[in-house]
Amino acid sequence: MIDLMGAYAWSLPLAKYGDRWKTSRRLLHEFLNVRATSTYDDQQHYYSRDLILRIAESPDKLWDHLKLTTGAIVMSLAYGIEVKSHKDPFLTSASRALEVMEEVAVPGAFLVDTFPILRHVPSWFPGAKFQHTAQAARKDFELAVNGPLEYVKECLKNGSARNASIASTCLDRMDDMSKRGFSEEDIRMSTSSLYIAAVDATLAISQVFFMLMALHPEFQKKAQKEIDQLLGRDRLPTLADQDDLPYIWAIVKEIYRWHVPLPINIPKLLREDDDYKGYHLPKGTVFMENVWALFRDPVAYPEPHRFNPERFLKDGKLDSSVRDPDDRVFGSGRRICPGKPFANRAIFLRIATILATFDIEPGVNEKGEVESKVRFEEGIVRHPVPFNCLVKPRSEAALRLVRDSHHAAGSPWGGQTSVAQ
Ligand code: HEM
């Protein structure tokens, strides 16, 4: 189905191993490696404060705010576009493409995946609804892939692209990029892959964070104490505080472990026959890595079903003898997530800023009972079913601090905003 939709041609996570994939990875690595990711810290700080202000204004729309700011930071990284609302046309088309992808990526969702011969059935044939779905998806993808890149080109031409992003930096240095073997198609593939690859997992982690904090006030309080001890109440956490907030990192790691967002990773296809520990594995075998089971290993993680960030701490510091879920939650080997350093910074900052500003409690469901049920949606990326929680400012002063620092820092875009705001 993914092939019929033409998605292999532009989506890195789905791309077959080969030259196109290698070049796009090389390109993304230049922008997303550990050192390069700090270039985007202003945007990370901006969106962590932006999220707080949105939640403070309408806490009942928490999940919408998480989705918007998670998408916005990726659009900013990829294209330097400042997204301000769900109506942003580029965000809407990227989000539509992601929805379609989620529908078709579920193994067995379409018969044509099991019987590839069906791909030759014409669209007018009774029962060939999948052909229409594939055609409609192709249009959604074209819009998501080409729209923002053409917009960045236009901005570069008229001198209004002022924010460093992967697309604008590459297009601006096109001569140099060509000399180093990158084409405009490589830039298109690398940047258009980011929304689909980055948003879902980052969003799932953020949603689960709220759910777990509501259910475990004891850990929430200890994390807030760590933040208050380091910062007092007169400044917000920043990315420069990472080494001084081990309890926050322990929460991040335990969320990765307890709720791995891609529990079977992205399935892989064996390109050649192979042998492993006495098993013969024929070419064409599909592999799914059971990351979920690795993270429920009772030897590495005693009482594995229990959410307990403190398993990663010893004497108030991160305990390096405990197996770090960070080594697996982003995949491994050649296809390891290239966004790992960026994602870790984004998640750390988001969690630290939220805990510095809000108290999170379970809400009350339709029956008047305190929410305690943890349920998850089906899919390659695992999201929790919306969890009803109350998010209250820790104090008026805490909110004022966010407003003041947001105002003082200003917008890192210097003007470039997507068209239909
Ligand atoms: C907590 C957040 C994230 C998690 C848990 C996560 C996890 C993953 C996983 C498990 C894979 C598949 C790895 C494999 O096939 O072995 C992957 C692929 C990928 N991720 Fe992430 N990711 C996250 C955020 C991001 C971000 C923020 C970006 C970009 C800024 C990103 C970009 C990508 C790309 C481009 C791929 C495809 C790599 C390829 O196929 O070569 N991810 N990610």
Boltz pocket constraint, residues with backbone or C-beta under 6 A from the ligand:
constraints:
  - pocket:
      binder: B
      contacts: [[A, 12], [A, 13], [A, 14], [A, 15], [A, 25], [A, 32], [A, 77], [A, 193], [A, 194], [A, 197], [A, 198], [A, 199], [A, 201], [A, 202], [A, 205], [A, 261], [A, 262], [A, 265], [A, 266], [A, 328], [A, 329], [A, 330], [A, 331], [A, 332], [A, 333], [A, 334], [A, 335], [A, 336], [A, 337], [A, 338], [A, 339], [A, 340], [A, 342], [A, 343], [A, 344], [A, 347]]
      max_distance: 6.0
